[in-house]
Amino acid sequence: MTLLTTWPESGPRTVVRRTDDPAEIAAALAPLGVRYERWPVREDVPRDADSDAVFAAYRAEIDKLVDEESFATVDVVALHPTDDPGWAEKAKAAREKFLSEHTHDDDDEVRFFVAGAGVFYLHVGGEVHAVLCEAGDLLGVPRGTTHWFDMGVSPSFTAIRFFHEEDGWIGNFTGSDIAQRFPDFDALRAGRTAA
């Protein structure tokens, strides 16, 4: 279930908004310049599908978005639990890379979740908006927007990434500890935050 939770930037004691309605989510994020859409989920694409299978399944949607937004690069990123003894360390390192608040000067951060889930936290206008994205969700965070991303302690997701710049993901970290003051992916997913 996709979920938007908004708190004041001072902390998560007060919930300003909490909704799982896609239309309400899109309407709440639009004034922030954040794109939120639902794409059809292709049930025949396994969660561990390779990039070619993902591109083939979502070719029409990818081509339409690339045409609309003039993206230069599109790729598929996936991280799912495995039996590999090094997986836990790999997952921890991947998670930590995105957990601190940052911005992107030269590109939007646009992701479509093919499988699994992750949370984008948007720090805008004195509020923190946590968008728990799951399969079928497309989220576009405009360049310059302060945000962070959490995939949880046991990441499991496949996402299509869209870039205007060929260099891919380049974050400018703010140095703020704000991300540590809000419920993480696992707490949101478990529904342990105040409603």
N, C-alpha and C positions, 0 to 999 in steps of 0.2 A: 504494500500500500504506500503510495506516494504521500508525503506528509510535509506541510509547511508549518513551522513553528517560529513565531517572532517574539523576541524579548527586547526590553530596553538594553542599550549597550552597558549599562551599569551592572547587569547580572541577570540570571535566570529566575529570580524569585517571582516575577510577574510575567505571565504570559499575555502578550498583546493580541496574538492571533494563533489559532491552531486549526488547520483544516486539511482534509484529505480530498476535497472536491477539486478536480483538475481545473474547472472554470474559475473557481475562486483563487486558486494558486496562480494561474496565469494573470488574472486581474490584479492581484496584489503585487506581483513582480513587475508587471509592465511599466508602472511609473518609475521604477528603478532602472529601466532600460534593459532589464533581464528578459531574455526570450525563454518561454516555457511552452513546450508542445508535447503532445502524445502522438507517437507513431505506432502503427500496428506491430505487435510482437509476432515474429515468425516462429511458431511452435516447432517447426521442423529443423530449426538451427540449434544444435546441442550447445550447452554452455561452454564446452571446450573446443568449439569449431575453430578452424584455422581462419586466417585473414581472408583467404580467397572465398571461403564459404560465406563468411559474414558479408563481404562486399557483394557477392552474387545475390544474396537474399535481400539486401537493402539497396540495390543499385538505383532503383527509381528515386527513392527518397534522397540518397546521397547526391545523385546528379542534380536534382531539383535544388537542393540547398547550396551546392557548389555554384550553380548558375546564378542563384539569387544573391549570394554573398561573395562571390569571386574568391573562394578559398584556393590556396596554392597547394596545400598538402592535406591529405586525408590518410589516417592510419587506424589500425585496430590495436588496442592494448587490452591484455587480459591477465588476470592474476586469480588463480583458484587453488585451493588446498591440494597438495600432492603428498605422496609417500616419500618424496625426496627428503633426506635428513637435513638438508640445508634450507628447506622451504620456510621454516619459521623465521629464520634470520633474514631471508630475502623479503618476506612479508613485512617484518618489522622495519627494515630499512626503507621499503617502498612507502609505508605509511608515514614514517617520520619526515620524509621529504616534503610532504604537502601539509603537515599539521600546523605550521606556523602561518600567521597572517601575512599575506603578500599581495602584490598587484602585478599586472603585466602592462608594460608601457606600450608595446608594439602590436599586441594581438588580443583578440577576445579569447575566452576559454569556452569552447563549444564542445559538448559531449552528448552522445546518444548512448543510453544504456541498453545493450543487446540482452544482457543477462546480469543477474546479481544486483548489487546495490552499493550506494555511497552517499555521503552527505556533503553538500556544498553549503558553507556558512558565508553569508554575505553581510559585511559590516558597512551599512549605508545609512546616512541620515539619522544617526543617533540610535539605530536599532541593529540587532543581529537577527538575520533571517536564516534559519536552518531548513534547507530543502533536501529531504530524504528522497533521493531518486532511486527508482527501480526500473526493471525492464520495461521499455516502451517510452521512457522519459527522455526528452531532449532539453538540455539547459544551456543557455548561452549567456555567459557573464561578460559584460563589456570591459574592454581594456580600461585600466585605471581604477577599477572597482576593488576595494580591499576585501579579501576573502581568504578562506582556507578550505581544505578538503580532508575528510576523514573516511577511510575505507574499513575501519574496525580492526580489532586485534587478529581476526582470521579473515582476511580479505577474500572476497569471491565476487568477481565481476568481469564482464567483457564490455568494452565501450569503444565506440567509433569516435575518434578525435578529429576535429577540423581546425586547420591553421591558415591564417592569411599569410604568415611569414614562413619561409621554408626552414628556418632554424628550429621550429617546434617550440616546446615549452621552455620559457625563460621567466623565472620569478624574481621579483624584487621584494625582499623581505622587509617588513616594517620595523621589526624588533619588538613589537608589542607582545605581551603575554595573554592577550584577550582570549585566545583559543583555549587556554587552560581553565578559563572561568565558566565555560559553558558545557552542557552535557555532550558527551562524545557520541560517535556513531552507535556504539553498542547500547548505551543508555537510551538513546532515541528509539532504536529498533526494538528494544525490549519494552518500550512504553513506560519507562521509569521516571519520566519527567512530569512535573505538575501540569495538569490540564486546566 
